[in-house]
């Protein structure tokens, strides 16, 4: 029994090395054999050219995508800027409408204060009116409203002045201010109403007619002589 076991053991031990050897041989033969899927050396240059052509196509597509993205980004920035400008413009228009409706009240208070009798200057209700007037001015200043400075003798500027009549005076100069003008920021919301000076032409015409009459009388006197 012991001899049979000893004889069987060498066979069992010799089994695995033989199997491993056969597996290695099969692997070596498969490695040496040419693969059907592997490209041949003659086809490699054609594949490289194809890859280069495909790479160029992909680069062109990438450049196209990049250009479209840049244009879309620029359009979005322009749209965003337009929306912000429209929003700010709407805010300015709303403020302008409010200020235009408020200015006649300020004009009335100014006219009322300008006609107050100096004897009443110290009364409490007069001081109250002055306080209301200053509050109106503070509201206008906080809204960005500024008065257009106008002085007599200043050249007439159609950008900020509105001529309502003419009076004798320096040609093209402001003679007097009828109503104040105001700006909202840099925008004129109400031009200043002014009277513009013009040169007097009456004396010159009278002198001209007088000279003509004298010239017409001269021949008659000579004829009489």
Secondary structure, DSSP 4 states (H G I P E B T S, - for coil): -HHHHHHHHHHHHHHHHHHHHHHHHHHHHHHHSPPSSSPPTTTHHHHHHHHHHHHHHHHHHHHHHHHHHHHHHHHHHHHHHHHHHHHHHHHHHHHHHHHHHHHHHHHHHHHHHHT--GGGTT-HHHHHHHHHHHHHHHHHHHTTEEEPP--TTPBP-TTTEEEEEEEESSTTBEEEEEE--EEETTEEEEPEEEEEEE---HHHHHHHHHHHHHHHHHHHHHHH-
